[in-house]
């Protein structure tokens, strides 16, 4: 099922809250590289929480993008 709210709208709301001083940092979870790049165009992303372990390497490209 696709997300009901476009990524730009939800991340944009975090950007607005940050500009108002209500939140200090923005983090995301379960993003792929393309979603991370889209979010970074809107607001600085300081944390990405994706599954990453020896048995599940699906998020390796995201890890590389964060490095």
CHARMM-style PDB file with segment names, atoms N, HN, CA, C and O in Angstrom:
ATOM      1  N   UNK     1       0.837  -1.178   0.000  1.00  0.00      PROA
ATOM      2  CA  UNK     1       0.000   0.000   0.000  1.00  0.00      PROA
ATOM      3  C   UNK     1       0.885   1.246   0.000  1.00  0.00      PROA
ATOM      4  O   UNK     1       1.745   1.371   0.872  1.00  0.00      PROA
ATOM      5  N   UNK     2       0.709   2.160  -0.934  1.00  0.00      PROA
ATOM      6  HN  UNK     2       0.010   2.059  -1.642  1.00  0.00      PROA
ATOM      7  CA  UNK     2       1.513   3.382  -0.960  1.00  0.00      PROA
ATOM      8  C   UNK     2       1.161   4.289   0.221  1.00  0.00      PROA
ATOM      9  O   UNK     2       0.076   4.207   0.796  1.00  0.00      PROA
ATOM     10  N   UNK     3       2.108   5.148   0.556  1.00  0.00      PROA
ATOM     11  HN  UNK     3       2.990   5.215   0.089  1.00  0.00      PROA
ATOM     12  CA  UNK     3       1.869   6.080   1.653  1.00  0.00      PROA
ATOM     13  C   UNK     3       0.725   7.016   1.311  1.00  0.00      PROA
ATOM     14  O   UNK     3       0.611   7.472   0.173  1.00  0.00      PROA
ATOM     15  N   UNK     4      -0.122   7.305   2.290  1.00  0.00      PROA
ATOM     16  HN  UNK     4      -0.029   6.935   3.214  1.00  0.00      PROA
ATOM     17  CA  UNK     4      -1.255   8.195   2.089  1.00  0.00      PROA
ATOM     18  C   UNK     4      -0.805   9.647   1.981  1.00  0.00      PROA
ATOM     19  O   UNK     4      -1.465  10.452   1.323  1.00  0.00      PROA
ATOM     20  N   UNK     5       0.309   9.987   2.620  1.00  0.00      PROA
ATOM     21  HN  UNK     5       0.844   9.334   3.154  1.00  0.00      PROA
ATOM     22  CA  UNK     5       0.825  11.357   2.615  1.00  0.00      PROA
ATOM     23  C   UNK     5       2.124  11.386   1.820  1.00  0.00      PROA
ATOM     24  O   UNK     5       3.028  10.598   2.099  1.00  0.00      PROA
ATOM     25  N   UNK     6       2.239  12.276   0.837  1.00  0.00      PROA
ATOM     26  HN  UNK     6       1.506  12.916   0.611  1.00  0.00      PROA
ATOM     27  CA  UNK     6       3.488  12.360   0.082  1.00  0.00      PROA
ATOM     28  C   UNK     6       4.679  12.671   0.986  1.00  0.00      PROA
ATOM     29  O   UNK     6       4.558  13.434   1.945  1.00  0.00      PROA
ATOM     30  N   UNK     7       5.817  12.079   0.675  1.00  0.00      PROA
ATOM     31  HN  UNK     7       5.915  11.459  -0.104  1.00  0.00      PROA
ATOM     32  CA  UNK     7       7.034  12.269   1.463  1.00  0.00      PROA
ATOM     33  C   UNK     7       7.343  13.753   1.640  1.00  0.00      PROA
ATOM     34  O   UNK     7       7.678  14.188   2.742  1.00  0.00      PROA
ATOM     35  N   UNK     8       7.235  14.533   0.567  1.00  0.00      PROA
ATOM     36  HN  UNK     8       6.963  14.180  -0.328  1.00  0.00      PROA
ATOM     37  CA  UNK     8       7.562  15.957   0.654  1.00  0.00      PROA
ATOM     38  C   UNK     8       6.663  16.691   1.649  1.00  0.00      PROA
ATOM     39  O   UNK     8       7.105  17.634   2.305  1.00  0.00      PROA
ATOM     40  N   UNK     9       5.419  16.266   1.760  1.00  0.00      PROA
ATOM     41  HN  UNK     9       5.060  15.500   1.227  1.00  0.00      PROA
ATOM     42  CA  UNK     9       4.511  16.899   2.718  1.00  0.00      PROA
ATOM     43  C   UNK     9       4.879  16.549   4.152  1.00  0.00      PROA
ATOM     44  O   UNK     9       4.922  17.429   5.013  1.00  0.00      PROA
ATOM     45  N   UNK    10       5.146  15.272   4.418  1.00  0.00      PROA
ATOM     46  HN  UNK    10       5.111  14.558   3.719  1.00  0.00      PROA
ATOM     47  CA  UNK    10       5.455  14.879   5.797  1.00  0.00      PROA
ATOM     48  C   UNK    10       6.809  15.422   6.235  1.00  0.00      PROA
ATOM     49  O   UNK    10       6.941  15.915   7.356  1.00  0.00      PROA
ATOM     50  N   UNK    11       7.813  15.339   5.372  1.00  0.00      PROA
ATOM     51  HN  UNK    11       7.706  14.938   4.462  1.00  0.00      PROA
ATOM     52  CA  UNK    11       9.128  15.878   5.730  1.00  0.00      PROA
ATOM     53  C   UNK    11       9.069  17.409   5.789  1.00  0.00      PROA
ATOM     54  O   UNK    11       9.737  18.036   6.612  1.00  0.00      PROA
ATOM     55  N   UNK    12       8.272  17.988   4.917  1.00  0.00      PROA
ATOM     56  HN  UNK    12       7.730  17.479   4.249  1.00  0.00      PROA
ATOM     57  CA  UNK    12       8.088  19.442   4.948  1.00  0.00      PROA
ATOM     58  C   UNK    12       7.506  19.913   6.266  1.00  0.00      PROA
ATOM     59  O   UNK    12       7.856  20.990   6.748  1.00  0.00      PROA
ATOM     60  N   UNK    13       6.625  19.122   6.853  1.00  0.00      PROA
ATOM     61  HN  UNK    13       6.341  18.247   6.461  1.00  0.00      PROA
ATOM     62  CA  UNK    13       6.066  19.472   8.161  1.00  0.00      PROA
ATOM     63  C   UNK    13       7.150  19.446   9.236  1.00  0.00      PROA
ATOM     64  O   UNK    13       7.173  20.304  10.118  1.00  0.00      PROA
ATOM     65  N   UNK    14       8.043  18.465   9.164  1.00  0.00      PROA
ATOM     66  HN  UNK    14       8.024  17.768   8.447  1.00  0.00      PROA
ATOM     67  CA  UNK    14       9.172  18.449  10.111  1.00  0.00      PROA
ATOM     68  C   UNK    14      10.057  19.675   9.913  1.00  0.00      PROA
ATOM     69  O   UNK    14      10.537  20.249  10.890  1.00  0.00      PROA
ATOM     70  N   UNK    15      10.280  20.083   8.672  1.00  0.00      PROA
ATOM     71  HN  UNK    15       9.890  19.617   7.878  1.00  0.00      PROA
ATOM     72  CA  UNK    15      11.079  21.273   8.395  1.00  0.00      PROA
ATOM     73  C   UNK    15      10.423  22.510   9.007  1.00  0.00      PROA
ATOM     74  O   UNK    15      11.102  23.362   9.580  1.00  0.00      PROA
ATOM     75  N   UNK    16       9.097  22.602   8.883  1.00  0.00      PROA
ATOM     76  HN  UNK    16       8.545  21.910   8.418  1.00  0.00      PROA
ATOM     77  CA  UNK    16       8.368  23.737   9.457  1.00  0.00      PROA
ATOM     78  C   UNK    16       8.505  23.748  10.984  1.00  0.00      PROA
ATOM     79  O   UNK    16       8.748  24.794  11.586  1.00  0.00      PROA
ATOM     80  N   UNK    17       8.348  22.583  11.596  1.00  0.00      PROA
ATOM     81  HN  UNK    17       8.150  21.734  11.107  1.00  0.00      PROA
ATOM     82  CA  UNK    17       8.482  22.496  13.049  1.00  0.00      PROA
ATOM     83  C   UNK    17       9.891  22.867  13.495  1.00  0.00      PROA
ATOM     84  O   UNK    17      10.067  23.490  14.543  1.00  0.00      PROA
ATOM     85  N   UNK    18      10.891  22.490  12.710  1.00  0.00      PROA
ATOM     86  HN  UNK    18      10.748  21.984  11.860  1.00  0.00      PROA
ATOM     87  CA  UNK    18      12.267  22.835  13.038  1.00  0.00      PROA
ATOM     88  C   UNK    18      12.476  24.350  12.933  1.00  0.00      PROA
ATOM     89  O   UNK    18      13.113  24.950  13.798  1.00  0.00      PROA
ATOM     90  N   UNK    19      11.945  24.959  11.887  1.00  0.00      PROA
ATOM     91  HN  UNK    19      11.427  24.471  11.184  1.00  0.00      PROA
ATOM     92  CA  UNK    19      12.071  26.406  11.717  1.00  0.00      PROA
ATOM     93  C   UNK    19      11.388  27.167  12.843  1.00  0.00      PROA
ATOM     94  O   UNK    19      11.842  28.242  13.235  1.00  0.00      PROA
ATOM     95  N   UNK    20      10.304  26.616  13.360  1.00  0.00      PROA
ATOM     96  HN  UNK    20       9.935  25.743  13.041  1.00  0.00      PROA
ATOM     97  CA  UNK    20       9.593  27.245  14.477  1.00  0.00      PROA
ATOM     98  C   UNK    20      10.287  27.007  15.812  1.00  0.00      PROA
ATOM     99  O   UNK    20       9.889  27.583  16.824  1.00  0.00      PROA
ATOM    100  N   UNK    21      11.308  26.176  15.829  1.00  0.00      PROA
ATOM    101  HN  UNK    21      11.632  25.708  15.007  1.00  0.00      PROA
ATOM    102  CA  UNK    21      12.023  25.879  17.062  1.00  0.00      PROA
ATOM    103  C   UNK    21      11.359  24.821  17.918  1.00  0.00      PROA
ATOM    104  O   UNK    21      11.726  24.649  19.080  1.00  0.00      PROA
ATOM    105  N   UNK    22      10.401  24.119  17.374  1.00  0.00      PROA
ATOM    106  HN  UNK    22      10.103  24.259  16.430  1.00  0.00      PROA
ATOM    107  CA  UNK    22       9.691  23.096  18.150  1.00  0.00      PROA
ATOM    108  C   UNK    22      10.459  21.783  18.200  1.00  0.00      PROA
ATOM    109  O   UNK    22      10.318  21.021  19.156  1.00  0.00      PROA
ATOM    110  N   UNK    23      11.266  21.510  17.187  1.00  0.00      PROA
ATOM    111  HN  UNK    23      11.381  22.129  16.410  1.00  0.00      PROA
ATOM    112  CA  UNK    23      12.132  20.342  17.192  1.00  0.00      PROA
ATOM    113  C   UNK    23      13.531  20.788  16.776  1.00  0.00      PROA
ATOM    114  O   UNK    23      13.681  21.775  16.057  1.00  0.00      PROA
ATOM    115  N   UNK    24      14.532  20.078  17.217  1.00  0.00      PROA
ATOM    116  HN  UNK    24      14.410  19.275  17.802  1.00  0.00      PROA
ATOM    117  CA  UNK    24      15.908  20.449  16.908  1.00  0.00      PROA
ATOM    118  C   UNK    24      16.442  19.711  15.687  1.00  0.00      PROA
ATOM    119  O   UNK    24      17.072  20.320  14.822  1.00  0.00      PROA
ATOM    120  N   UNK    25      16.197  18.405  15.609  1.00  0.00      PROA
ATOM    121  HN  UNK    25      15.685  17.911  16.312  1.00  0.00      PROA
ATOM    122  CA  UNK    25      16.757  17.585  14.546  1.00  0.00      PROA
ATOM    123  C   UNK    25      15.668  16.730  13.899  1.00  0.00      PROA
ATOM    124  O   UNK    25      14.612  16.482  14.481  1.00  0.00      PROA
ATOM    125  N   UNK    26      15.961  16.290  12.679  1.00  0.00      PROA
ATOM    126  HN  UNK    26      16.819  16.491  12.206  1.00  0.00      PROA
ATOM    127  CA  UNK    26      15.027  15.429  11.955  1.00  0.00      PROA
ATOM    128  C   UNK    26      15.736  14.122  11.623  1.00  0.00      PROA
ATOM    129  O   UNK    26      16.846  14.122  11.091  1.00  0.00      PROA
ATOM    130  N   UNK    27      15.090  13.021  11.940  1.00  0.00      PROA
ATOM    131  HN  UNK    27      14.189  13.021  12.373  1.00  0.00      PROA
ATOM    132  CA  UNK    27      15.576  11.698  11.590  1.00  0.00      PROA
ATOM    133  C   UNK    27      14.485  10.932  10.876  1.00  0.00      PROA
ATOM    134  O   UNK    27      13.306  11.266  10.991  1.00  0.00      PROA
ATOM    135  N   UNK    28      14.872   9.914  10.146  1.00  0.00      PROA
ATOM    136  HN  UNK    28      15.830   9.643  10.054  1.00  0.00      PROA
ATOM    137  CA  UNK    28      13.924   9.106   9.390  1.00  0.00      PROA
ATOM    138  C   UNK    28      14.224   7.631   9.612  1.00  0.00      PROA
ATOM    139  O   UNK    28      15.292   7.269  10.106  1.00  0.00      PROA
ATOM    140  N   UNK    29      13.273   6.791   9.244  1.00  0.00      PROA
ATOM    141  HN  UNK    29      12.406   7.085   8.843  1.00  0.00      PROA
ATOM    142  CA  UNK    29      13.508   5.356   9.335  1.00  0.00      PROA
ATOM    143  C   UNK    29      12.911   4.654   8.123  1.00  0.00      PROA
ATOM    144  O   UNK    29      11.939   5.106   7.518  1.00  0.00      PROA
ATOM    145  N   UNK    30      13.539   3.530   7.799  1.00  0.00      PROA
ATOM    146  HN  UNK    30      14.329   3.164   8.290  1.00  0.00      PROA
ATOM    147  CA  UNK    30      13.084   2.685   6.694  1.00  0.00      PROA
ATOM    148  C   UNK    30      13.028   3.430   5.365  1.00  0.00      PROA
ATOM    149  O   UNK    30      12.118   3.200   4.568  1.00  0.00      PROA
ATOM    150  N   UNK    31      13.980   4.310   5.117  1.00  0.00      PROA
ATOM    151  HN  UNK    31      14.719   4.497   5.764  1.00  0.00      PROA
ATOM    152  CA  UNK    31      14.084   5.039   3.857  1.00  0.00      PROA
ATOM    153  C   UNK    31      15.059   4.334   2.938  1.00  0.00      PROA
ATOM    154  O   UNK    31      16.045   3.754   3.393  1.00  0.00      PROA
ATOM    155  N   UNK    32      14.781   4.383   1.631  1.00  0.00      PROA
ATOM    156  HN  UNK    32      13.980   4.854   1.261  1.00  0.00      PROA
ATOM    157  CA  UNK    32      15.784   3.951   0.669  1.00  0.00      PROA
ATOM    158  C   UNK    32      16.573   5.192   0.237  1.00  0.00      PROA
ATOM    159  O   UNK    32      16.282   6.300   0.687  1.00  0.00      PROA
ATOM    160  N   UNK    33      17.555   5.011  -0.620  1.00  0.00      PROA
ATOM    161  HN  UNK    33      17.792   4.111  -0.986  1.00  0.00      PROA
ATOM    162  CA  UNK    33      18.440   6.117  -1.009  1.00  0.00      PROA
ATOM    163  C   UNK    33      17.654   7.239  -1.691  1.00  0.00      PROA
ATOM    164  O   UNK    33      17.903   8.414  -1.424  1.00  0.00      PROA
ATOM    165  N   UNK    34      16.722   6.893  -2.557  1.00  0.00      PROA
ATOM    166  HN  UNK    34      16.520   5.938  -2.774  1.00  0.00      PROA
ATOM    167  CA  UNK    34      15.958   7.920  -3.263  1.00  0.00      PROA
ATOM    168  C   UNK    34      15.099   8.735  -2.301  1.00  0.00      PROA
ATOM    169  O   UNK    34      15.011   9.956  -2.432  1.00  0.00      PROA
ATOM    170  N   UNK    35      14.475   8.080  -1.349  1.00  0.00      PROA
ATOM    171  HN  UNK    35      14.546   7.088  -1.243  1.00  0.00      PROA
ATOM    172  CA  UNK    35      13.672   8.803  -0.354  1.00  0.00      PROA
ATOM    173  C   UNK    35      14.560   9.698   0.504  1.00  0.00      PROA
ATOM    174  O   UNK    35      14.184  10.825   0.825  1.00  0.00      PROA
ATOM    175  N   UNK    36      15.727   9.201   0.870  1.00  0.00      PROA
ATOM    176  HN  UNK    36      16.033   8.286   0.609  1.00  0.00      PROA
ATOM    177  CA  UNK    36      16.657   9.996   1.659  1.00  0.00      PROA
ATOM    178  C   UNK    36      17.093  11.241   0.896  1.00  0.00      PROA
ATOM    179  O   UNK    36      17.147  12.328   1.470  1.00  0.00      PROA
ATOM    180  N   UNK    37      17.401  11.098  -0.376  1.00  0.00      PROA
ATOM    181  HN  UNK    37      17.357  10.215  -0.842  1.00  0.00      PROA
ATOM    182  CA  UNK    37      17.795  12.258  -1.183  1.00  0.00      PROA
ATOM    183  C   UNK    37      16.657  13.266  -1.292  1.00  0.00      PROA
ATOM    184  O   UNK    37      16.890  14.472  -1.209  1.00  0.00      PROA
ATOM    185  N   UNK    38      15.434  12.786  -1.478  1.00  0.00      PROA
ATOM    186  HN  UNK    38      15.245  11.807  -1.546  1.00  0.00      PROA
ATOM    187  CA  UNK    38      14.277  13.693  -1.542  1.00  0.00      PROA
ATOM    188  C   UNK    38      14.108  14.442  -0.227  1.00  0.00      PROA
ATOM    189  O   UNK    38      13.852  15.646  -0.226  1.00  0.00      PROA
ATOM    190  N   UNK    39      14.249  13.742   0.886  1.00  0.00      PROA
ATOM    191  HN  UNK    39      14.457  12.764   0.885  1.00  0.00      PROA
ATOM    192  CA  UNK    39      14.103  14.373   2.200  1.00  0.00      PROA
ATOM    193  C   UNK    39      15.205  15.391   2.443  1.00  0.00      PROA
ATOM    194  O   UNK    39      14.947  16.464   2.987  1.00  0.00      PROA
ATOM    195  N   UNK    40      16.432  15.067   2.048  1.00  0.00      PROA
ATOM    196  HN  UNK    40      16.642  14.195   1.606  1.00  0.00      PROA
ATOM    197  CA  UNK    40      17.569  15.979   2.253  1.00  0.00      PROA
ATOM    198  C   UNK    40      17.424  17.277   1.473  1.00  0.00      PROA
ATOM    199  O   UNK    40      18.025  18.285   1.843  1.00  0.00      PROA
ATOM    200  N   UNK    41      16.634  17.273   0.392  1.00  0.00      PROA
ATOM    201  HN  UNK    41      16.145  16.454   0.090  1.00  0.00      PROA
ATOM    202  CA  UNK    41      16.390  18.507  -0.352  1.00  0.00      PROA
ATOM    203  C   UNK    41      15.495  19.464   0.428  1.00  0.00      PROA
ATOM    204  O   UNK    41      15.443  20.659   0.137  1.00  0.00      PROA
ATOM    205  N   UNK    42      14.791  18.924   1.420  1.00  0.00      PROA
ATOM    206  HN  UNK    42      14.833  17.953   1.656  1.00  0.00      PROA
ATOM    207  CA  UNK    42      13.830  19.718   2.183  1.00  0.00      PROA
ATOM    208  C   UNK    42      14.412  20.178   3.511  1.00  0.00      PROA
ATOM    209  O   UNK    42      14.218  21.327   3.909  1.00  0.00      PROA
ATOM    210  N   UNK    43      15.117  19.297   4.195  1.00  0.00      PROA
ATOM    211  HN  UNK    43      15.275  18.364   3.871  1.00  0.00      PROA
ATOM    212  CA  UNK    43      15.626  19.586   5.537  1.00  0.00      PROA
ATOM    213  C   UNK    43      16.848  18.698   5.783  1.00  0.00      PROA
ATOM    214  O   UNK    43      16.913  17.590   5.251  1.00  0.00      PROA
ATOM    215  N   UNK    44      17.813  19.160   6.576  1.00  0.00      PROA
ATOM    216  HN  UNK    44      17.760  20.060   7.008  1.00  0.00      PROA
ATOM    217  CA  UNK    44      18.938  18.285   6.926  1.00  0.00      PROA
ATOM    218  C   UNK    44      18.442  17.073   7.729  1.00  0.00      PROA
ATOM    219  O   UNK    44      17.664  17.217   8.672  1.00  0.00      PROA
ATOM    220  N   UNK    45      18.894  15.910   7.347  1.00  0.00      PROA
ATOM    221  HN  UNK    45      19.526  15.793   6.580  1.00  0.00      PROA
ATOM    222  CA  UNK    45      18.547  14.668   8.049  1.00  0.00      PROA
ATOM    223  C   UNK    45      19.758  14.264   8.873  1.00  0.00      PROA
ATOM    224  O   UNK    45      20.847  14.068   8.333  1.00  0.00      PROA
ATOM    225  N   UNK    46      19.567  14.139  10.188  1.00  0.00      PROA
ATOM    226  HN  UNK    46      18.683  14.299  10.627  1.00  0.00      PROA
ATOM    227  CA  UNK    46      20.707  13.843  11.053  1.00  0.00      PROA
ATOM    228  C   UNK    46      20.786  12.392  11.483  1.00  0.00      PROA
ATOM    229  O   UNK    46      21.800  11.963  12.032  1.00  0.00      PROA
ATOM    230  N   UNK    47      19.716  11.623  11.237  1.00  0.00      PROA
ATOM    231  HN  UNK    47      18.893  11.972  10.790  1.00  0.00      PROA
ATOM    232  CA  UNK    47      19.732  10.209  11.630  1.00  0.00      PROA
ATOM    233  C   UNK    47      18.858   9.403  10.681  1.00  0.00      PROA
ATOM    234  O   UNK    47      17.799   9.852  10.243  1.00  0.00      PROA
ATOM    235  N   UNK    48      19.331   8.202  10.378  1.00  0.00      PROA
ATOM    236  HN  UNK    48      20.191   7.837  10.735  1.00  0.00      PROA
ATOM    237  CA  UNK    48      18.551   7.253   9.581  1.00  0.00      PROA
ATOM    238  C   UNK    48      18.546   5.937  10.344  1.00  0.00      PROA
ATOM    239  O   UNK    48      19.603   5.390  10.657  1.00  0.00      PROA
ATOM    240  N   UNK    49      17.364   5.434  10.638  1.00  0.00      PROA
ATOM    241  HN  UNK    49      16.505   5.878  10.383  1.00  0.00      PROA
ATOM    242  CA  UNK    49      17.242   4.185  11.379  1.00  0.00      PROA
ATOM    243  C   UNK    49      16.623   3.135  10.463  1.00  0.00      PROA
ATOM    244  O   UNK    49      15.403   3.029  10.341  1.00  0.00      PROA
ATOM    245  N   UNK    50      17.488   2.373   9.830  1.00  0.00      PROA
ATOM    246  HN  UNK    50      18.480   2.459   9.929  1.00  0.00      PROA
ATOM    247  CA  UNK    50      17.082   1.259   8.983  1.00  0.00      PROA
ATOM    248  C   UNK    50      17.654  -0.023   9.567  1.00  0.00      PROA
ATOM    249  O   UNK    50      18.625   0.007  10.323  1.00  0.00      PROA
ATOM    250  N   UNK    51      17.052  -1.136   9.213  1.00  0.00      PROA
ATOM    251  HN  UNK    51      16.263  -1.160   8.598  1.00  0.00      PROA
ATOM    252  CA  UNK    51      17.593  -2.427   9.652  1.00  0.00      PROA
ATOM    253  C   UNK    51      18.937  -2.644   8.955  1.00  0.00      PROA
ATOM    254  O   UNK    51      19.054  -2.491   7.739  1.00  0.00      PROA
ATOM    255  N   UNK    52      19.930  -2.997   9.736  1.00  0.00      PROA
ATOM    256  HN  UNK    52      19.835  -3.122  10.724  1.00  0.00      PROA
ATOM    257  CA  UNK    52      21.256  -3.261   9.173  1.00  0.00      PROA
ATOM    258  C   UNK    52      21.940  -4.288  10.065  1.00  0.00      PROA
ATOM    259  O   UNK    52      22.283  -4.002  11.212  1.00  0.00      PROA
ATOM    260  N   UNK    53      22.134  -5.478   9.528  1.00  0.00      PROA
ATOM    261  HN  UNK    53      21.855  -5.710   8.596  1.00  0.00      PROA
ATOM    262  CA  UNK    53      22.834  -6.508  10.281  1.00  0.00      PROA
ATOM    263  C   UNK    53      23.477  -7.490   9.309  1.00  0.00      PROA
ATOM    264  O   UNK    53      23.307  -7.363   8.096  1.00  0.00      PROA
ATOM    265  N   UNK    54      24.197  -8.448   9.820  1.00  0.00      PROA
ATOM    266  HN  UNK    54      24.334  -8.551  10.805  1.00  0.00      PROA
ATOM    267  CA  UNK    54      24.947  -9.384   8.989  1.00  0.00      PROA
ATOM    268  C   UNK    54      24.026 -10.165   8.043  1.00  0.00      PROA
ATOM    269  O   UNK    54      24.410 -10.463   6.912  1.00  0.00      PROA
ATOM    270  N   UNK    55      22.843 -10.489   8.490  1.00  0.00      PROA
ATOM    271  HN  UNK    55      22.531 -10.247   9.408  1.00  0.00      PROA
ATOM    272  CA  UNK    55      21.931 -11.296   7.687  1.00  0.00      PROA
ATOM    273  C   UNK    55      21.071 -10.472   6.734  1.00  0.00      PROA
ATOM    274  O   UNK    55      20.512 -11.013   5.780  1.00  0.00      PROA
ATOM    275  N   UNK    56      20.959  -9.172   6.984  1.00  0.00      PROA
ATOM    276  HN  UNK    56      21.412  -8.732   7.759  1.00  0.00      PROA
ATOM    277  CA  UNK    56      20.091  -8.316   6.169  1.00  0.00      PROA
ATOM    278  C   UNK    56      20.881  -7.101   5.697  1.00  0.00      PROA
ATOM    279  O   UNK    56      21.054  -6.139   6.446  1.00  0.00      PROA
ATOM    280  N   UNK    57      21.357  -7.144   4.462  1.00  0.00      PROA
ATOM    281  HN  UNK    57      21.217  -7.925   3.854  1.00  0.00      PROA
ATOM    282  CA  UNK    57      22.219  -6.090   3.926  1.00  0.00      PROA
ATOM    283  C   UNK    57      21.473  -5.174   2.944  1.00  0.00      PROA
ATOM    284  O   UNK    57      22.101  -4.451   2.170  1.00  0.00      PROA
ATOM    285  N   UNK    58      20.144  -5.205   2.975  1.00  0.00      PROA
ATOM    286  HN  UNK    58      19.633  -5.791   3.603  1.00  0.00      PROA
ATOM    287  CA  UNK    58      19.344  -4.411   2.039  1.00  0.00      PROA
ATOM    288  C   UNK    58      19.640  -2.923   2.156  1.00  0.00      PROA
ATOM    289  O   UNK    58      19.583  -2.211   1.153  1.00  0.00      PROA
ATOM    290  N   UNK    59      19.953  -2.436   3.343  1.00  0.00      PROA
ATOM    291  HN  UNK    59      20.000  -3.015   4.157  1.00  0.00      PROA
ATOM    292  CA  UNK    59      20.176  -1.007   3.558  1.00  0.00      PROA
ATOM    293  C   UNK    59      21.619  -0.561   3.349  1.00  0.00      PROA
ATOM    294  O   UNK    59      21.955   0.578   3.672  1.00  0.00      PROA
ATOM    295  N   UNK    60      22.476  -1.424   2.820  1.00  0.00      PROA
ATOM    296  HN  UNK    60      22.203  -2.350   2.558  1.00  0.00      PROA
ATOM    297  CA  UNK    60      23.869  -1.030   2.572  1.00  0.00      PROA
ATOM    298  C   UNK    60      23.983   0.226   1.702  1.00  0.00      PROA
ATOM    299  O   UNK    60      24.824   1.074   1.999  1.00  0.00      PROA
ATOM    300  N   UNK    61      23.177   0.390   0.636  1.00  0.00      PROA
ATOM    301  HN  UNK    61      22.494  -0.299   0.394  1.00  0.00      PROA
ATOM    302  CA  UNK    61      23.279   1.621  -0.148  1.00  0.00      PROA
ATOM    303  C   UNK    61      22.929   2.872   0.675  1.00  0.00      PROA
ATOM    304  O   UNK    61      23.515   3.934   0.468  1.00  0.00      PROA
ATOM    305  N   UNK    62      21.986   2.745   1.594  1.00  0.00      PROA
ATOM    306  HN  UNK    62      21.510   1.881   1.762  1.00  0.00      PROA
ATOM    307  CA  UNK    62      21.627   3.879   2.456  1.00  0.00      PROA
ATOM    308  C   UNK    62      22.781   4.178   3.410  1.00  0.00      PROA
ATOM    309  O   UNK    62      23.109   5.341   3.647  1.00  0.00      PROA
ATOM    310  N   UNK    63      23.389   3.141   3.948  1.00  0.00      PROA
ATOM    311  HN  UNK    63      23.122   2.197   3.755  1.00  0.00      PROA
ATOM    312  CA  UNK    63      24.546   3.315   4.821  1.00  0.00      PROA
ATOM    313  C   UNK    63      25.665   4.054   4.086  1.00  0.00      PROA
ATOM    314  O   UNK    63      26.290   4.956   4.644  1.00  0.00      PROA
ATOM    315  N   UNK    64      25.908   3.677   2.860  1.00  0.00      PROA
ATOM    316  HN  UNK    64      25.400   2.944   2.407  1.00  0.00      PROA
ATOM    317  CA  UNK    64      26.933   4.359   2.044  1.00  0.00      PROA
ATOM    318  C   UNK    64      26.561   5.813   1.797  1.00  0.00      PROA
ATOM    319  O   UNK    64      27.424   6.689   1.854  1.00  0.00      PROA
ATOM    320  N   UNK    65      25.292   6.080   1.523  1.00  0.00      PROA
ATOM    321  HN  UNK    65      24.592   5.368   1.476  1.00  0.00      PROA
ATOM    322  CA  UNK    65      24.847   7.457   1.280  1.00  0.00      PROA
ATOM    323  C   UNK    65      25.014   8.314   2.529  1.00  0.00      PROA
ATOM    324  O   UNK    65      25.285   9.510   2.429  1.00  0.00      PROA
ATOM    325  N   UNK    66      24.855   7.716   3.689  1.00  0.00      PROA
ATOM    326  HN  UNK    66      24.635   6.744   3.771  1.00  0.00      PROA
ATOM    327  CA  UNK    66      24.993   8.458   4.950  1.00  0.00      PROA
ATOM    328  C   UNK    66      26.462   8.719   5.290  1.00  0.00      PROA
ATOM    329  O   UNK    66      26.793   9.717   5.931  1.00  0.00      PROA
ATOM    330  N   UNK    67      27.323   7.822   4.859  1.00  0.00      PROA
ATOM    331  HN  UNK    67      27.053   7.011   4.339  1.00  0.00      PROA
ATOM    332  CA  UNK    67      28.742   7.971   5.181  1.00  0.00      PROA
ATOM    333  C   UNK    67      29.283   9.201   4.492  1.00  0.00      PROA
ATOM    334  OT1 UNK    67      30.465   9.515   4.629  1.00  0.00      PROA
TER     335      UNK     67
END
